[in-house]
Amino acid sequence: MKLRIGVAGLGRAFSVMAPAFRDPRVELAAGADPRPEALAKFAKDYGARTHPSVEALCADPAVDVVYVATPHHLHAEHTRLACAAGKHVLVEKPMALALEDCRAMIAAARGAGVRLIVGHSHSFDKPVLHARELIRSGAYGTLRMITALDFTDFVYRPRRPEELAAGAVLNQAAHHVDIARLLAGSRVRSVRAFTGDWDAARPTQGAYCVLLGFDSGACASLVYSGYAHFDSDEFMGWIGEMGQRKDASAYGAARRALTGDERALKDARNYGGPEFKEPQPITHQHFGPLIVSCDKADLRTLPTGVMIYADGERRLDAMLPPKVPRYEVIDELYAAVAEGRAPLHDGEWAMATLQVCLAMLDSARQQKEVLL
């Protein structure tokens, strides 16, 4: 059985997810986007149907699953349309921008009897999933602390106005929070966060630092900066977030390239644009340095596996590069739709992650700890 995917939105999210749809368990059946150049490229690349609207895509009888990769503020509406048409839904993170929308999306999927999965986030990455298996095995004792950081050029990438306004917390923290929740295996109890808005020319929350406390007693420290100075991929052997080789000599490229019409720049780099380049991964993907501290070992995820620093040994649990990037998303989607298995990254999971992200904003605004 192949799952026939209909893509709502052929922008940046689709362009980095597209290689995963080469998995033989799925096929791209249809796409919808307001940009004619994206639709033309999609039809040429995949021999798939194109639609002028998400409504028309959802009505396509040849579509089993709608991949909602439209702007964040449209996720709830487009998920509702897909569910109403009896389609399963894979929706990009963040699930939505408000908890009320998350609840409505969950209710729509439940009422229609379809599966709702939220991803990609980097909690799907194989090294993170392997670290989770090591923790759950009990071989290294109780998990005590998670330390994660990511320094990028996020603020200086071309953005739509609403995308820039959403900031690093709503755009990026879903990755960090998802990873921490997955590894901790416990409910987030408390949130104390600080956010940074440090460039008047790019008014947005471009950085955050947050301490999460879990019911288990474990804690997580998550740090992110998108201000294009230090690049934490230096700590990852110059392997980028998508698993691609990076050129360290290209320092400052994001700032230099951000001139002229920002929307036009974004469209040019997106799928169908003249400057579009598909990612060329050579390893697993990642979201910056991550260290998990247990009683008897520290575990460090890498693009090539998991380093284990135990009481009496130091070793790498190595992983071969994936044949298909983000195949872990397809694993979960196929298991849920074709095999009837409950997904890990379902609506309830993603809503809990959004709750933490919103609490981060609340904590920074109130300058105090927020209890969940």
C-alpha positions, 0 to 999 in steps of 0.5 A: 500500500502506498500513501498518496500525499497531497501537499498544501503549500510548496514553500520552504517547509516542503522543499526540505521535506520533499526528499522524504517523499521519495520513500517507496511507501508514499507518492506525491499525488497533488499539490496546491500553492498560489505561485504558478512557478511552484506548481509548474515545477511540481507538475514537472518533477513529480508528474502530479496534479496541481490545484489552485487552492487548498480546498480543491486539493482536499477535494481530490479523491486521489489524495489520502494524506494532506501535508499542511505546509502553509504558513503557521497561521493557516494550519488550523484552517487547512487541517480542518478542511482536510479532515472534513474531506476525510483526509489524514493530516501531516501538519508542519510545526508549530501545530498552530499559534493558539491552544484553542486552534490545537483543540479544534484540530484535534477535534476535527481529526477525531470527529472525521476518524482520521490521523493527525501527525505533527512534524517535522521537528528534530525530535524525529531525528534518528540520533535523538530517537536512539538516545531516547532508547538508551535512556529508556533501557535504564543502562545509564541510570536516571536522566537528570539534565538536558543541555541543548543550544543552537546558534544560527542565522535565523533572523537574517533569512528572508521572511514574510512579515508575519513569519518574522513577527512570530520570532524564534520561539514560535518558529524554532523552539518547537524543535528544542521543546519537542526534543527535551520532552521526548528525552525526559519522558515526563511532563513539563512542570515549570518554565522560566524563559528569557527572550532577546530582541536585539536588532531594531532593523529586524524587530522580532524575538531572535533568541531565547534561553529557557529552563524547563523543570519536569515532573520527574525532577529532571531539568532542561536548559535550552538556548537559541540565537538567530543573530548570525554571529557564532554558528554552533555548526562549528561544534557539529563538524560543520554539518548543517541542520539538514545534514549537509556539508557547510562552508565555514568560509561563508561567514556573514553570507546571510546578512550580506544577501538580505537586500532588496525585496525580502518577499522576492528573495524568499520566493526566489529561494523557495521551491520553483524559484530560480535560486532554489537548491534542494538540500544535499544531506550526507548525514542525519539532521540535527538541531545543534549540540545536545548533551543528556546527563544521566547518573552513569553517562552523558549522551551526546547526539551527533549527525553520525550517531550518539556518543556515550561518555560512561563511567568506564568507557567512551564510545560512539554508537555510529549510524549510517547516513539515511537513504532518505532524509527524514524517513522517520516522519514517513515511518510514523505516518505510514505506521499510523495510517496504513498499520493503525498504530498510534503516532507519537507526534499526534495532536495532543503531543504537539499541543503540549509542546505549543503550551510550553512555547507559549509559556516561554513567551509568558515567562519572558514577558512577566519576568517570572517562572510559569507553572503548568 
